[in-house]
């Protein structure tokens, strides 16, 4: 069994209505766990490095994952008070 390391606090988690209606709870939780661990999903390598830098310096962090309903972004704000899950086309 793999142990996970939390690199990022999420704060309150908000889902857009579209995500809440179309993406399974299991997929959302899996993606949130990956985001917290510092696995930035399908982001370009340059953006993954920016996210690593942003985690250390308290900046905004964005990751991207594929779900059965479509690609989603997970965005954690600089103060780590909240994280938003939305479809890429809602950004």
C-alpha positions as CSV (number, residue, x, y, z in Angstrom):
1,X,0.0,0.0,0.0
2,X,1.3,3.4,-1.0
3,X,1.4,6.2,1.5
4,X,0.6,9.7,0.3
5,X,2.3,12.9,1.3
6,X,0.3,16.0,1.6
7,X,2.2,18.9,0.0
8,X,-0.7,21.3,-0.3
9,X,-3.6,22.3,2.0
10,X,-6.9,22.7,0.2
11,X,-9.0,24.8,2.5
12,X,-12.7,24.6,1.7
13,X,-13.4,22.7,-1.5
14,X,-15.9,24.1,-4.0
15,X,-17.3,22.4,-7.1
16,X,-19.0,24.1,-10.0
17,X,-22.5,22.9,-10.6
18,X,-21.4,21.2,-13.8
19,X,-18.7,19.2,-12.0
20,X,-21.0,18.3,-9.2
21,X,-23.6,17.0,-11.6
22,X,-21.3,15.2,-14.1
23,X,-18.2,13.9,-12.3
24,X,-18.4,11.0,-9.9
25,X,-17.5,11.6,-6.3
26,X,-14.9,8.9,-6.5
27,X,-13.2,10.7,-9.5
28,X,-13.3,14.1,-7.7
29,X,-11.8,12.6,-4.5
30,X,-9.1,10.8,-6.5
31,X,-8.2,14.0,-8.3
32,X,-8.1,16.1,-5.1
33,X,-5.8,13.6,-3.5
34,X,-3.4,13.7,-6.5
35,X,-3.5,17.6,-6.3
36,X,-2.7,17.5,-2.6
37,X,0.2,15.1,-3.2
38,X,1.8,17.4,-5.8
39,X,0.8,15.3,-8.8
40,X,-0.2,18.0,-11.2
41,X,-1.9,15.6,-13.6
42,X,-1.9,16.6,-17.3
43,X,-0.2,20.0,-16.9
44,X,2.7,20.8,-19.2
45,X,6.1,20.1,-17.6
46,X,6.8,23.9,-17.4
47,X,3.6,24.4,-15.4
48,X,4.4,21.5,-13.1
49,X,7.6,23.2,-12.2
50,X,5.8,26.5,-11.6
51,X,3.3,24.6,-9.3
52,X,6.2,23.2,-7.3
53,X,7.6,26.7,-6.9
54,X,4.1,28.0,-6.1
55,X,3.6,25.5,-3.3
56,X,6.9,26.5,-1.6
57,X,6.1,30.2,-1.9
58,X,2.4,30.3,-1.2
59,X,1.2,31.1,-4.7
60,X,-1.8,29.9,-6.7
61,X,-1.6,26.2,-7.8
62,X,-3.5,24.7,-10.8
63,X,-3.6,21.1,-11.8
64,X,-5.5,19.3,-14.6
65,X,-7.0,15.8,-14.7
66,X,-9.0,13.7,-17.1
67,X,-12.4,12.4,-15.9
68,X,-15.0,10.4,-17.7
69,X,-17.1,13.6,-18.0
70,X,-14.2,15.7,-19.3
71,X,-11.1,17.5,-18.2
72,X,-11.1,19.4,-15.0
73,X,-8.9,22.0,-13.3
74,X,-8.3,22.1,-9.6
75,X,-7.2,25.5,-8.4
76,X,-6.0,26.2,-4.9
77,X,-5.7,29.9,-4.0
78,X,-2.5,31.5,-2.5
79,X,-3.8,31.7,1.0
80,X,-4.9,28.0,0.9
81,X,-8.4,29.0,2.2
82,X,-10.2,27.4,-0.7
83,X,-9.8,25.1,-3.7
84,X,-12.1,25.1,-6.7
85,X,-12.9,22.2,-9.1
86,X,-14.2,23.1,-12.5
87,X,-14.3,21.9,-16.0
88,X,-11.5,23.3,-18.2
89,X,-14.1,25.0,-20.4
90,X,-15.5,26.8,-17.4
91,X,-12.2,28.6,-16.6
